[in-house]
């Protein structure tokens, strides 16, 4: 259904969901708060989360609610997984069909990053605002391919301890500076706005 959910980010969206996204099993905490259209398709919510968190959209991903999963069809990975097409589901549809107000967002099946998404509030949108929009950003996103939460913990420890057996290796891999508390809110805002404007762009109609 090519027309399904195409108006995902209209400025006058009638209903907005406020989401709190927490990266699980990571210290210091990585948290984002966003407002998104309730009719946002899950494949586009994925793009919003990538921008807001600071990931690079270079790995497989999936949303889960209760015992149902949504992703993008991939013959090499789907073998019996039963994941539904994220392009044919909206946040509203997921909430209505599953009754869930908490979702899980999985990113990079190798590193195994899990995010908890809590729907904190649903209400009317502001017609003067372009959604999705960032409300809050706490904590820096871990580097890609660091090895999930355990690898990230070791990375942070090795980076600050010259006596750590992997200190030199981590500096060579990433550089000698990484502040897990430092978050560039302005840069995240710009990234989220790019996604919001791209998916909210009106469709061109052919002249009759």
LINSULPE-V211462 format. One line per field, one symbol per residue. ss: DSSP state (H for helix, E for strand, C for the rest). phi: phi as a letter, one per 30 degrees, with the letter a starting at -180 (. if undefined). burial: + if it has 24 or more other ideal C-beta (glycine too) atoms within 12 Angstrom, else -. A space follows every 50 residues. Layout:
ss=???
phi=???
burial=???
This chain:
ss=CCCCCCCCCCCCCCEEEEEEEEECCCCCCCEEEEEEECCCEHHHHHHHHH HHHCCCCCCCEEEEECCEEEECCCCCCCCCCCCEEHHHCEHHHHHHHHCC CEEEEEECCCCCEEEEEEEEEEEECCCCCCCCEEEEEECCCCCCCCCHHH HHHHHHHHHHCCCCCCHHHHHHHHCCCCCCCCCCHHHHHHHHHHHHHHHC CCCCCCCC
phi=.dddidddbddcedbbcccccbddibbddbbbcbcbddcddddddeddde dddjdchbbdaacbbhccbbacebedcdeididddddcbceedddddcid cbccccbidddidcbcccddabaddcdccccdbdcabbidddddidjied ddddeddddccedddceddddddcjcbacdddbdddddeddddddddddc ddddcddc
burial=----+--+++--+-++++++++++-+--++++++++++++++++++++++ +++++---+++++++--+++++----------+++++-+++++++--+-- -+++++++--+++++++++--+--+----+++++++++++++++-+-+-- ++--++-++------+---+-------+-+--+----++-+++-++--++ --------
